[in-house]
């Protein structure tokens, strides 16, 4: 099982990637970097929390693990 710290770092790095992608998509679709940034931050806040919860739940599932 991953430690809480490892889960946190994985979620953080995943969100940084997602923020960059969302800012670019928002900029292309709206022509505004500021609006793209706001959309990206809102998405990141929700996505970060949900991803951390998702990872912790999957850490409890033994199915498919080599150590199961």
N, C-alpha and C positions, 0 to 999 in steps of 0.2 A: 504494500500500500504506500502511496506517496505521502510524504509529510505535508503538513499544512503549508509550510514555507515553500516547498516545491510547487504545490498547487497554485499558490499565490503568484510566484514568478512566472509559471507557465501561462496563467490567465493574463497577467500584465503584458507579457510579450505578445500574446495573441491579440490583445486589444490595441496595442500600438500598431500592429500590422493592419488591423481592421480600421482604425482611425485614419491612417494614411489612405487606404483604399476609398473610404467613404468621403473624405475631403476631396479627393480627385473626382469621384463620381458626382458629388454635389457641385463642384466647380464647373464641370462639363455640362451638367444639366441646367444649372441656374445661372451660370456666368459670374457667380459671387463666391469668392473664397470665404468670406465671413459667414454666409449662410451655409456653405458646405461644412465649415468648421463647427457651427452650432449643431447641425444634423449629426455630424460625426461624434461630438461629445455626448449628445443625448443617447445615441446608439451605444457608445462605449460604456457609459454608466450602467445601462441595463444589461448589455451583453457581458460585462465583467462579472456582475453579480450572478447572473444565470450560469455562466460558464464555471465559476467556482463551485456553485452548488451541484451542477451536473457532474463535474469531476469527482467531488466527494461522494456522491451517490454511486457512481460507477466504481469507485475504489472499494465499495462494500460488496460488489458482485464478484463472485469467485469464478463464474462461468468463463471458459475460454482462456484462463491463465495457465501458464506452464507450472506454476507452483500450487495449483488447485488440487 
